[in-house]
Amino acid sequence: MLKEKKRIYAKLRRIDSKEHQYSYQLQELKELYYALDRRKYFTRYEDDLMKRYVKKIHVVSRDQVVFELTSGLKLAERVMV
């Protein structure tokens, strides 16, 4: 019985940790959405947004980059020169 109780507890902790992770990601995405919603277009680099929401930038080619957000979402964008 004690062994089963430990296994169930371990499973509950894994589920709880995943829910916490998804909850954090959802909150991050909501904040980003509202931050972006207040702006019409991005015509220049905005340091505060980049520092807050972007974890990494991957250069795929001369005309494409992928923004890896702190929430885990990856956004591919074309670079227009």
C-alpha positions as CSV (number, residue, x, y, z in Angstrom):
1,M,0.0,0.0,0.0
2,L,2.8,2.4,0.8
3,K,4.5,1.7,-2.5
4,E,1.3,2.5,-4.4
5,K,0.8,5.7,-2.4
6,K,4.3,6.8,-3.3
7,R,3.7,6.1,-7.0
8,I,0.4,8.0,-7.0
9,Y,2.0,10.9,-5.2
10,A,4.9,11.0,-7.8
11,K,2.4,10.9,-10.6
12,L,0.4,13.8,-9.1
13,R,3.5,15.8,-8.7
14,R,4.4,15.3,-12.4
15,I,0.9,16.3,-13.5
16,D,0.9,19.3,-11.2
17,S,4.3,20.4,-12.5
18,K,3.1,20.2,-16.1
19,E,-0.1,22.2,-15.3
20,H,2.1,24.8,-13.6
21,Q,4.3,25.0,-16.7
22,Y,1.3,25.3,-19.0
23,S,-0.2,27.9,-16.7
24,Y,3.1,29.9,-16.8
25,Q,3.2,29.7,-20.6
26,L,-0.4,30.7,-20.9
27,Q,0.2,33.7,-18.7
28,E,3.3,34.7,-20.6
29,L,1.4,34.5,-23.9
30,K,-1.5,36.6,-22.6
31,E,0.9,39.3,-21.5
32,L,2.7,39.3,-24.8
33,Y,-0.6,39.4,-26.7
34,Y,-1.8,42.5,-24.8
35,A,1.6,44.1,-25.2
36,L,1.5,43.6,-29.0
37,D,-2.2,44.5,-29.2
38,R,-1.3,48.0,-28.0
39,R,1.0,48.5,-31.0
40,K,0.0,48.7,-34.6
41,Y,3.3,48.0,-36.3
42,F,6.9,47.3,-35.3
43,T,9.2,49.6,-37.3
44,R,12.1,49.6,-35.0
45,Y,13.7,47.4,-32.3
46,E,12.1,47.6,-28.9
47,D,14.5,46.6,-26.2
48,D,11.9,46.3,-23.4
49,L,9.8,43.8,-25.4
50,M,12.8,41.8,-26.6
51,K,14.2,41.5,-23.1
52,R,10.9,40.5,-21.5
53,Y,9.6,38.0,-24.0
54,V,12.4,36.7,-26.3
55,K,14.7,34.0,-25.0
56,K,16.7,33.4,-28.2
57,I,16.8,34.5,-31.9
58,H,17.8,31.8,-34.4
59,V,18.9,33.1,-37.8
60,V,17.7,30.6,-40.4
61,S,18.7,32.4,-43.5
62,R,19.3,35.9,-44.8
63,D,15.6,36.6,-44.9
64,Q,14.2,34.5,-42.1
65,V,14.6,34.4,-38.3
66,V,12.9,32.4,-35.6
67,F,12.1,34.0,-32.2
68,E,12.1,31.6,-29.3
69,L,9.9,33.1,-26.7
70,T,10.2,32.7,-22.9
71,S,6.9,30.8,-23.1
72,G,8.5,28.2,-25.3
73,L,6.6,29.3,-28.4
74,K,8.7,29.7,-31.6
75,L,7.7,32.3,-34.2
76,A,9.3,32.3,-37.7
77,E,9.5,35.7,-39.3
78,R,10.6,37.0,-42.7
79,V,13.1,39.8,-42.6
80,M,12.4,42.6,-45.0
81,V,15.3,44.8,-46.0
